[in-house]
Amino acid sequence: MQRFIQSWQQSSQQFQRLVNPTMMAGPPVGVRVGQEGSPMSDDASPAVPSASFAGDADERESARRLRRVLDNLFVFVGVLLPDGRVLEANRAPLEAGGLTKDEVIGRPLWHTAWWNHDPLLVDWLEQAAARVARGETVRRDVVVRMAGDSRMDIDFMLAPLLNDQGAVTHLIASGIDISDRRASERALARSEDRFRRAFEGATIGMGLIDADGRIALANESMARMFGYTQDQLAGLPVHELVPQRQRGAHREHLQSFMRQPALRYMAKRQELYALRRDGSEFAVEIGLNPMPDSEGQQVLATISDVTERRAAQSQIERALEEKTALLNEVHHRVKNNLQVISSLLNLQARHADERVREALRDSQSRVHSMALMHQLLYERADFSALDMGPYLRRLVHLLRETFLGASQQIQLSVEAPVDTPWRMDLPHAIPCGLVVTELVTNAIKHAFPNGRPGQISVRLGGRTEGLLDGADTTPQGERPWLEVADDGVGLPVGFEPASARSLGFQLLPLLAEQCGAVFSINGESGTRAGLTWNRDSLGEAHG
């Protein structure tokens, strides 16, 4: 649009004849001099004398065509006298400002409502008009007032209109609405300011690397980390911050990144080191983020000094190794001690009567249950939780050998989930193993009298994650349960475990409470007993 205005100014000899007929080589044809405000207007205004033509149809048509063009452009165009008074204005600024021609024609432009809201702007425009009257051209982004006391950013230019002798006859004012552009510029400036503040205030090192591998910008944290000033880092090849032995690999990584830029983090699979100005090295982790701009691909590198963290991590790993070795030794010794106790009970049973021998054998099976648990923990070197499926299979096999030997009269089976391990932490697993021991032992001894064949099954179900395995996670799926069932003779009518003469049955409610479960038993059509864990019942078991 500015090109249109300039072209109009440069090729406006006809326009000069319209606004200033005295400049024509000869007297105009049919000149009518009156008090109109403009040669392109029919509105009367006593402030500024003007001339119009009565005879030249071509020039009148040209003027009307020029008026239509200017009025249909959303660009501000005005004609001023050399002293700054408004001679003409097109429709766009009048409508945008909520003004009529009577409010602007004949008045100095700086005293119109567009400009007089700001005294500094008024002074500037008055001085600018004086300069343009001397032949200069001025251009500036300004804020003008519009209808409703709103504001608009415009790209404003004031240029002289010269006659053939080079004298300034008029001033041409033009403006283009740049509100959207200025809003975008202000938003960009705010964004850049936020980035700058975040960049400079970051506690980790941050640097902008150009396509040539040089540091274009570095924050204070990065400069302090490497022992440089920010000015010293600017322009420095980034490979100078890398130990000599890693520079070849570093160049390859950087070139690869430039070819396929994407957010990535380094030092996840390898240890990286950086080189300070004094020659010392330190461990780092580096993140790379592509930052393309008009000058080409750039990389925002974030650098963290992880020396202390790696030292702490090494210390934790050493402590964990020592703890693991200690727990291995503890479980190994506990298992051996329990085996010694079992052996002592076995020796004691050789010299006792049948009733005592049976009680000692029950105690021995309980000791076997606990010893087996410690043995599995020792073998698997996982002390957080125990997979109860393999444990119960080995426990049931051990009980078979203890009480049945080679007999095939009673069949025992264990069913555990295959897709998800049924894990329990030690505080739950020990009493749970003792419950299974008591129930299976009781079924072997009492459910199948007189050589009656039968089956005993141990079944696990539900999900233990977040409930019984010690994990700090949200419980998943069906609540866990354990069941021991047989198809034997069942239990006497009105049987209550707490009032039973057997020590094992008396222990069952106490063991269930220790592992945070609800114990239930049904003696109809065989015996079916088990544990059910509710989320609300686990507090005491964890306490």
C-alpha positions as CSV (number, residue, x, y, z in Angstrom):
1,M,0.0,0.0,0.0
2,Q,2.9,2.3,0.7
3,R,4.1,1.7,-2.8
4,F,0.7,2.7,-4.0
5,I,0.9,6.0,-2.1
6,Q,4.4,6.7,-3.3
7,S,3.4,5.9,-6.9
8,W,0.5,8.2,-6.5
9,Q,2.7,10.9,-5.2
10,Q,5.3,10.5,-7.9
11,S,2.8,10.5,-10.8
12,S,0.3,13.1,-9.4
13,Q,0.8,16.0,-11.7
14,Q,-2.9,15.7,-12.4
15,F,-3.6,15.7,-8.7
16,Q,-1.6,18.8,-8.3
17,R,-3.6,20.6,-10.9
18,L,-6.7,19.5,-9.1
19,V,-5.7,20.8,-5.7
20,N,-3.6,23.7,-6.9
21,P,-4.9,25.0,-10.3
22,T,-2.6,28.1,-10.1
23,M,0.3,25.7,-10.9
24,M,-1.0,24.9,-14.3
25,A,0.9,26.3,-17.4
26,G,-2.2,28.2,-18.5
27,P,-5.4,29.4,-16.9
28,P,-7.8,26.4,-16.1
29,V,-10.9,26.0,-18.1
30,G,-14.0,26.8,-16.1
31,V,-12.3,27.2,-12.7
32,R,-14.7,27.9,-9.9
33,V,-13.2,29.2,-6.7
34,G,-15.2,28.8,-3.5
35,Q,-15.0,27.9,0.2
36,E,-15.0,24.2,-0.2
37,G,-12.6,22.2,1.8
38,S,-11.2,20.0,-0.9
39,P,-11.2,19.6,-4.7
40,M,-12.4,16.0,-4.1
41,S,-15.3,17.0,-1.9
42,D,-18.6,18.7,-2.3
43,D,-19.0,19.4,1.4
44,A,-18.8,23.1,2.3
45,S,-16.1,24.2,4.8
46,P,-15.3,27.8,5.4
47,A,-11.9,27.1,6.9
48,V,-9.8,26.3,3.8
49,P,-10.3,27.9,0.4
50,S,-10.2,25.5,-2.6
51,A,-11.0,25.3,-6.2
52,S,-13.1,23.0,-8.4
53,F,-13.6,22.7,-12.1
54,A,-16.8,23.3,-14.0
55,G,-15.6,22.4,-17.5
56,D,-13.0,19.6,-17.7
57,A,-15.1,16.4,-17.6
58,D,-12.1,14.1,-17.9
59,E,-10.4,15.7,-14.8
60,R,-13.6,15.6,-12.8
61,E,-14.0,11.9,-13.7
62,S,-10.4,11.3,-12.7
63,A,-11.0,13.0,-9.4
64,R,-14.1,11.0,-8.7
65,R,-12.3,7.7,-9.7
66,L,-9.4,8.6,-7.3
67,R,-11.9,9.3,-4.5
68,R,-13.6,6.0,-5.0
69,V,-10.3,4.1,-5.0
70,L,-9.1,5.8,-1.8
71,D,-12.5,5.4,0.0
72,N,-12.6,1.7,-0.8
73,L,-9.1,1.0,0.6
74,F,-8.6,0.2,4.2
75,V,-5.7,2.5,4.4
76,F,-5.5,6.0,5.9
77,V,-4.8,8.7,3.3
78,G,-5.0,12.4,3.9
79,V,-3.8,15.6,2.1
80,L,-2.5,18.5,4.3
81,L,-1.5,22.0,3.5
82,P,2.1,22.8,4.2
83,D,1.2,24.3,7.5
84,G,-0.4,21.0,8.6
85,R,-4.0,21.8,8.2
86,V,-6.1,18.9,6.8
87,L,-7.3,19.5,3.3
88,E,-8.7,16.0,2.6
89,A,-9.1,12.6,4.2
90,N,-10.4,9.3,2.8
91,R,-13.3,7.4,4.3
92,A,-11.3,4.7,6.2
93,P,-9.8,6.9,9.0
94,L,-13.0,8.9,9.4
95,E,-15.1,5.8,9.9
96,A,-12.5,4.1,12.2
97,G,-12.3,7.3,14.3
98,G,-16.0,7.9,14.4
99,L,-15.4,11.3,12.9
100,T,-17.0,13.5,10.2
101,K,-15.1,15.7,7.7
102,D,-16.4,18.8,9.5
103,E,-14.4,17.7,12.6
104,V,-11.1,17.4,10.8
105,I,-11.0,19.5,7.6
106,G,-9.2,22.8,8.1
107,R,-7.7,21.8,11.5
108,P,-4.0,21.0,12.1
109,L,-3.7,17.2,11.9
110,W,-2.2,17.0,15.4
111,H,-5.2,18.7,16.9
112,T,-7.6,16.1,15.5
113,A,-9.1,13.4,17.7
114,W,-6.8,10.8,16.2
115,W,-3.8,12.5,17.7
116,N,-4.6,14.8,20.6
117,H,-4.9,12.1,23.2
118,D,-1.2,12.2,23.8
119,P,0.7,15.5,24.3
120,L,4.0,14.0,23.3
121,L,2.5,12.6,20.1
122,V,1.0,16.1,19.3
123,D,4.5,17.7,19.7
124,W,6.1,15.1,17.6
125,L,3.6,15.4,14.8
126,E,3.8,19.2,14.7
127,Q,7.6,19.1,14.4
128,A,7.4,16.3,11.8
129,A,5.0,18.4,9.7
130,A,7.4,21.3,9.8
131,R,10.2,19.0,8.6
132,V,8.1,17.5,5.8
133,A,7.2,21.1,4.7
134,R,10.9,21.5,4.2
135,G,11.1,18.5,1.9
136,E,11.8,15.6,4.3
137,T,9.9,12.4,4.7
138,V,9.1,10.9,8.2
139,R,7.8,7.5,9.1
140,R,7.0,6.0,12.5
141,D,4.8,3.5,14.2
142,V,2.3,5.4,16.3
143,V,-0.8,4.8,18.4
144,V,-3.8,6.8,17.4
145,R,-7.2,7.1,19.0
146,M,-10.3,5.6,17.3
147,A,-14.0,5.4,18.0
148,G,-15.0,4.6,21.5
149,D,-11.7,5.9,22.8
150,S,-10.0,2.7,21.6
151,R,-6.4,2.7,20.3
152,M,-4.9,1.5,17.1
153,D,-1.3,0.9,16.1
154,I,-0.5,2.3,12.6
155,D,2.5,2.5,10.4
156,F,2.3,6.3,9.7
157,M,4.2,8.2,7.0
158,L,4.1,11.9,6.2
159,A,5.7,12.8,2.8
160,P,5.9,16.1,0.8
161,L,4.1,16.6,-2.5
162,L,6.3,18.7,-4.9
163,N,5.5,20.7,-8.0
164,D,7.5,20.8,-11.1
165,Q,9.8,23.4,-9.6
166,G,10.5,21.2,-6.6
167,A,8.5,23.3,-4.1
168,V,6.4,21.6,-1.5
169,T,2.7,22.3,-2.3
170,H,1.0,19.7,0.0
171,L,1.8,17.0,2.6
172,I,0.6,13.5,2.1
173,A,-0.3,11.6,5.2
174,S,-0.8,7.8,5.1
175,G,-1.2,5.0,7.6
176,I,-1.7,1.3,7.7
177,D,-3.3,-0.6,10.6
178,I,-0.6,-2.8,12.1
179,S,-2.4,-3.7,15.3
180,D,-2.3,-7.4,14.6
181,R,1.4,-7.2,13.7
182,R,2.2,-5.2,16.9
183,A,0.1,-7.6,19.0
184,S,2.2,-10.5,17.5
185,E,5.4,-8.6,18.1
186,R,4.4,-7.9,21.7
187,A,3.4,-11.6,22.2
188,L,6.7,-12.6,20.7
189,A,8.5,-10.1,23.0
190,R,6.8,-11.5,26.0
191,S,7.6,-15.1,25.0
192,E,11.2,-14.1,24.4
193,D,11.3,-12.4,27.8
194,R,9.9,-15.5,29.5
195,F,12.4,-17.7,27.7
196,R,15.2,-15.3,28.6
197,R,14.2,-15.3,32.3
198,A,13.8,-19.1,32.4
199,F,17.1,-19.5,30.5
200,E,19.1,-17.2,32.7
201,G,17.4,-18.3,35.9
202,A,17.8,-22.0,35.4
203,T,19.9,-23.8,38.0
204,I,21.1,-26.3,35.4
205,G,23.4,-25.3,32.6
206,M,21.8,-24.3,29.3
207,G,23.5,-23.4,26.0
208,L,22.4,-22.7,22.5
209,I,24.6,-24.5,19.9
210,D,24.6,-23.4,16.3
211,A,24.8,-25.6,13.2
212,D,28.6,-25.2,13.2
213,G,28.9,-26.7,16.7
214,R,29.7,-23.3,18.4
215,I,28.1,-21.9,21.5
216,A,25.8,-19.1,20.5
217,L,24.4,-18.4,24.0
218,A,25.1,-19.8,27.5
219,N,23.4,-19.1,30.8
220,E,25.2,-18.2,34.0
221,S,24.8,-21.7,35.4
222,M,26.6,-23.2,32.5
223,A,29.4,-20.6,32.7
224,R,29.8,-21.3,36.4
225,M,29.7,-25.0,35.9
226,F,32.6,-25.0,33.3
227,G,34.6,-22.2,34.9
228,Y,34.1,-19.6,32.2
229,T,32.3,-16.3,31.9
230,Q,29.3,-16.1,29.6
231,D,31.2,-13.9,27.1
232,Q,34.1,-16.4,27.1
233,L,31.7,-19.3,26.2
234,A,30.1,-17.3,23.3
235,G,31.5,-18.6,20.0
236,L,33.5,-21.4,21.7
237,P,33.4,-24.8,19.8
238,V,31.4,-27.0,22.1
239,H,33.8,-29.9,21.6
240,E,36.3,-28.0,23.8
241,L,34.0,-28.7,26.7
242,V,34.4,-32.5,26.1
243,P,37.3,-34.6,27.3
244,Q,39.7,-35.5,24.5
245,R,38.9,-39.2,24.6
246,Q,35.2,-38.5,23.9
247,R,35.5,-35.8,21.3
248,G,35.3,-38.2,18.3
249,A,32.1,-39.8,19.6
250,H,30.7,-36.4,20.5
251,R,31.1,-35.0,16.9
252,E,29.3,-38.1,15.6
253,H,26.5,-37.6,18.0
254,L,26.1,-33.9,17.2
255,Q,26.2,-34.5,13.4
256,S,23.6,-37.3,13.8
257,F,21.4,-35.0,15.8
258,M,21.7,-32.3,13.2
259,R,20.6,-34.7,10.5
260,Q,17.7,-36.0,12.4
261,P,16.9,-33.4,15.1
262,A,14.5,-34.7,17.8
263,L,14.3,-34.3,21.6
264,R,16.7,-36.8,23.2
265,Y,18.5,-37.4,26.5
266,M,22.1,-38.6,26.6
267,A,23.8,-40.5,29.4
268,K,20.9,-42.9,29.8
269,R,23.0,-45.9,28.6
270,Q,26.5,-44.4,29.1
271,E,28.4,-42.2,31.4
272,L,29.3,-38.8,30.0
273,Y,31.9,-36.4,31.3
274,A,32.6,-32.7,30.6
275,L,35.8,-30.7,30.8
276,R,36.2,-27.6,32.9
277,R,38.4,-24.7,31.9
278,D,41.0,-25.8,34.5
279,G,41.2,-29.3,32.9
280,S,39.2,-31.2,35.5
281,E,36.4,-33.5,34.5
282,F,33.0,-34.0,36.0
283,A,30.0,-36.3,35.3
284,V,27.1,-34.9,33.4
285,E,23.8,-35.7,31.9
286,I,22.8,-33.9,28.7
287,G,19.5,-33.2,27.0
288,L,19.2,-32.0,23.4
289,N,16.3,-30.1,22.0
290,P,16.1,-28.9,18.4
291,M,15.6,-25.1,18.0
292,P,15.3,-24.3,14.3
293,D,15.2,-20.6,13.2
294,S,15.7,-18.5,10.1
295,E,19.4,-18.9,10.4
296,G,19.3,-22.7,10.4
297,Q,19.2,-25.5,12.9
298,Q,20.2,-24.8,16.4
299,V,20.3,-27.0,19.5
300,L,19.3,-26.2,23.0
301,A,21.5,-28.3,25.3
302,T,20.7,-28.7,29.0
303,I,23.6,-29.9,31.1
304,S,23.3,-31.3,34.7
305,D,26.3,-31.9,36.9
306,V,25.6,-35.3,38.3
307,T,28.9,-35.9,40.2
308,E,27.3,-35.9,43.6
309,R,24.3,-37.9,42.5
310,R,26.5,-40.6,41.0
311,A,28.6,-40.7,44.1
312,A,25.4,-41.1,46.2
313,Q,24.1,-43.7,43.8
314,S,27.4,-45.7,44.1
315,Q,27.2,-45.5,47.8
316,I,23.6,-46.7,47.8
317,E,24.5,-49.6,45.5
318,R,27.3,-50.6,47.8
319,A,25.0,-50.4,50.8
320,L,22.4,-52.5,48.9
321,E,25.0,-55.1,48.1
322,E,26.1,-55.3,51.7
323,K,22.5,-55.5,52.9
324,T,21.7,-58.2,50.3
325,A,24.7,-60.2,51.5
326,L,23.7,-59.7,55.1
327,L,20.1,-60.8,54.4
328,N,21.3,-63.8,52.4
329,E,23.4,-64.8,55.4
330,V,20.5,-64.2,57.8
331,H,18.1,-66.3,55.8
332,H,20.7,-69.0,55.3
333,R,21.4,-69.1,59.0
334,V,17.7,-69.0,60.0
335,K,17.0,-71.9,57.5
336,N,19.9,-73.9,58.9
337,N,18.8,-73.3,62.5
338,L,15.2,-74.3,61.7
339,Q,16.5,-77.5,60.1
340,V,18.5,-78.2,63.3
341,I,15.3,-77.7,65.3
342,S,13.5,-80.0,62.9
343,S,16.2,-82.6,63.3
344,L,16.1,-82.3,67.1
345,L,12.3,-82.8,67.0
346,N,12.8,-85.9,64.9
347,L,15.4,-87.3,67.3
348,Q,13.0,-86.6,70.2
349,A,10.2,-88.3,68.5
350,R,12.1,-91.6,68.3
351,H,12.0,-92.0,72.1
352,A,8.4,-90.8,72.6
353,D,5.1,-92.6,72.6
354,E,2.7,-92.3,69.7
355,R,0.8,-89.3,71.0
356,V,3.9,-87.3,71.7
357,R,5.4,-88.4,68.4
358,E,2.4,-87.1,66.5
359,A,2.6,-83.7,68.3
360,L,6.3,-83.5,67.6
361,R,5.7,-84.3,63.9
362,D,3.1,-81.5,63.7
363,S,5.6,-79.1,65.2
364,Q,8.2,-80.4,62.8
365,S,5.9,-79.6,59.8
366,R,5.4,-76.1,61.1
367,V,9.2,-75.6,61.3
368,H,9.6,-77.0,57.8
369,S,7.0,-74.5,56.5
370,M,9.1,-71.6,57.9
371,A,12.4,-73.1,56.9
372,L,11.2,-73.6,53.3
373,M,10.2,-69.9,53.1
374,H,13.7,-68.7,54.2
375,Q,15.3,-71.2,51.8
376,L,13.3,-69.8,48.8
377,L,14.2,-66.2,49.8
378,Y,17.9,-67.2,50.0
379,E,17.8,-69.0,46.7
380,R,16.0,-66.2,44.8
381,A,17.8,-63.3,46.5
382,D,14.6,-61.3,46.5
383,F,13.7,-60.2,50.0
384,S,10.8,-57.9,49.2
385,A,8.2,-60.6,48.5
386,L,7.7,-64.3,47.8
387,D,5.9,-65.9,44.9
388,M,3.5,-68.1,46.8
389,G,2.7,-70.5,43.9
390,P,6.1,-72.2,43.8
391,Y,6.4,-72.0,47.6
392,L,3.1,-73.7,48.2
393,R,3.9,-76.5,45.7
394,R,7.1,-77.3,47.5
395,L,5.4,-77.0,50.9
396,V,2.6,-79.4,49.9
397,H,5.2,-81.8,48.4
398,L,7.1,-81.6,51.7
399,L,3.9,-82.3,53.8
400,R,3.1,-85.3,51.5
401,E,6.6,-86.8,52.2
402,T,6.3,-86.1,55.9
403,F,2.8,-87.6,56.4
404,L,2.1,-90.0,53.5
405,G,5.5,-91.2,52.3
406,A,5.1,-93.2,49.1
407,S,1.3,-93.7,49.5
408,Q,-0.9,-92.6,46.6
409,Q,-4.1,-92.9,48.7
410,I,-4.5,-89.1,48.9
411,Q,-3.9,-86.8,46.0
412,L,-2.6,-83.3,46.6
413,S,-2.7,-80.4,44.1
414,V,-1.9,-76.7,44.0
415,E,-3.5,-74.2,41.7
416,A,-2.0,-70.7,41.4
417,P,-2.4,-67.9,38.8
418,V,-0.1,-68.3,35.8
419,D,-0.4,-64.9,34.2
420,T,0.4,-62.9,37.3
421,P,2.7,-64.0,40.2
422,W,0.7,-64.3,43.5
423,R,3.3,-62.5,45.6
424,M,3.3,-61.8,49.4
425,D,5.7,-59.9,51.5
426,L,7.3,-61.7,54.5
427,P,4.9,-60.4,57.2
428,H,2.0,-61.9,55.3
429,A,3.7,-64.9,53.8
430,I,4.9,-66.6,57.1
431,P,1.5,-66.8,58.8
432,C,-0.1,-67.7,55.5
433,G,2.3,-70.6,55.0
434,L,1.5,-71.8,58.5
435,V,-2.3,-71.7,57.8
436,V,-1.8,-73.9,54.7
437,T,0.4,-76.2,56.8
438,E,-2.3,-76.6,59.5
439,L,-5.1,-77.1,57.0
440,V,-3.3,-79.6,54.8
441,T,-2.0,-81.5,57.8
442,N,-5.4,-81.7,59.4
443,A,-7.0,-82.9,56.1
444,I,-4.3,-85.7,55.7
445,K,-4.8,-86.9,59.2
446,H,-8.6,-86.6,59.7
447,A,-10.5,-86.2,56.4
448,F,-9.9,-89.7,55.1
449,P,-10.3,-92.3,57.8
450,N,-9.9,-96.1,57.4
451,G,-7.8,-95.8,54.3
452,R,-10.4,-93.8,52.3
453,P,-9.0,-92.2,49.1
454,G,-9.5,-88.6,48.4
455,Q,-8.2,-85.3,47.1
456,I,-6.8,-82.2,48.8
457,S,-6.5,-79.0,46.8
458,V,-4.8,-75.7,47.6
459,R,-6.0,-72.8,45.4
460,L,-5.0,-69.2,45.1
461,G,-7.0,-66.4,43.4
462,G,-7.4,-62.7,42.9
463,R,-4.6,-60.1,42.6
464,T,-2.1,-59.3,45.4
465,E,-0.5,-56.2,43.8
466,G,-0.6,-53.2,46.1
467,L,-2.2,-55.3,48.9
468,L,0.0,-58.2,50.0
469,D,3.2,-57.7,48.1
470,G,4.5,-54.7,49.9
471,A,4.4,-52.5,46.8
472,D,3.3,-48.9,47.0
473,T,0.8,-49.1,44.2
474,T,-2.9,-49.0,43.8
475,P,-4.6,-52.4,44.3
476,Q,-5.5,-54.1,41.1
477,G,-8.5,-56.3,40.2
478,E,-10.2,-58.9,42.4
479,R,-9.2,-59.1,46.0
480,P,-6.9,-62.0,46.8
481,W,-8.1,-65.2,48.4
482,L,-6.6,-68.6,49.4
483,E,-8.5,-71.9,49.8
484,V,-7.7,-75.4,51.1
485,A,-10.4,-77.9,50.3
486,D,-10.9,-81.7,50.5
487,D,-13.6,-84.2,49.6
488,G,-13.3,-86.1,52.9
489,V,-15.8,-86.7,55.7
490,G,-16.2,-83.0,56.6
491,L,-16.4,-81.5,60.1
492,P,-18.7,-82.3,63.0
493,V,-21.9,-80.2,63.3
494,G,-21.3,-77.0,65.2
495,F,-17.6,-77.2,64.9
496,E,-15.7,-74.0,66.0
497,P,-11.9,-73.7,65.4
498,A,-11.4,-71.7,68.6
499,S,-12.9,-74.5,70.8
500,A,-11.1,-77.4,69.0
501,R,-8.8,-79.6,71.0
502,S,-6.2,-79.4,68.2
503,L,-3.5,-76.8,68.7
504,G,-3.4,-76.2,64.9
505,F,-7.1,-75.3,64.7
506,Q,-6.7,-73.0,67.7
507,L,-3.9,-71.2,65.9
508,L,-5.8,-70.6,62.7
509,P,-7.8,-67.5,63.7
510,L,-4.6,-66.0,65.3
511,L,-2.5,-66.7,62.1
512,A,-5.3,-65.2,59.9
513,E,-5.3,-62.1,62.0
514,Q,-1.5,-61.8,61.7
515,C,-1.7,-61.7,57.9
516,G,-4.6,-59.3,57.8
517,A,-7.1,-61.9,56.5
518,V,-10.6,-63.1,57.4
519,F,-10.7,-66.9,58.1
520,S,-13.7,-69.0,57.1
521,I,-14.4,-72.7,57.2
522,N,-17.3,-74.9,56.0
523,G,-17.5,-78.6,56.9
524,E,-20.4,-79.7,54.6
525,S,-19.6,-82.1,51.8
526,G,-15.9,-82.2,52.7
527,T,-14.1,-79.3,54.3
528,R,-13.5,-76.0,52.6
529,A,-11.4,-73.4,54.6
530,G,-9.6,-70.3,53.5
531,L,-8.4,-66.8,53.9
532,T,-9.9,-63.6,52.2
533,W,-8.2,-60.3,52.2
534,N,-10.2,-57.1,52.3
535,R,-8.5,-53.7,51.7
536,D,-9.8,-52.4,55.0
537,S,-8.4,-55.3,57.0
538,L,-4.7,-54.9,56.1
539,G,-3.8,-52.1,58.5
540,E,-3.0,-54.3,61.5
541,A,-1.0,-56.8,59.4
542,H,1.2,-53.9,58.1
543,G,1.5,-52.3,61.5
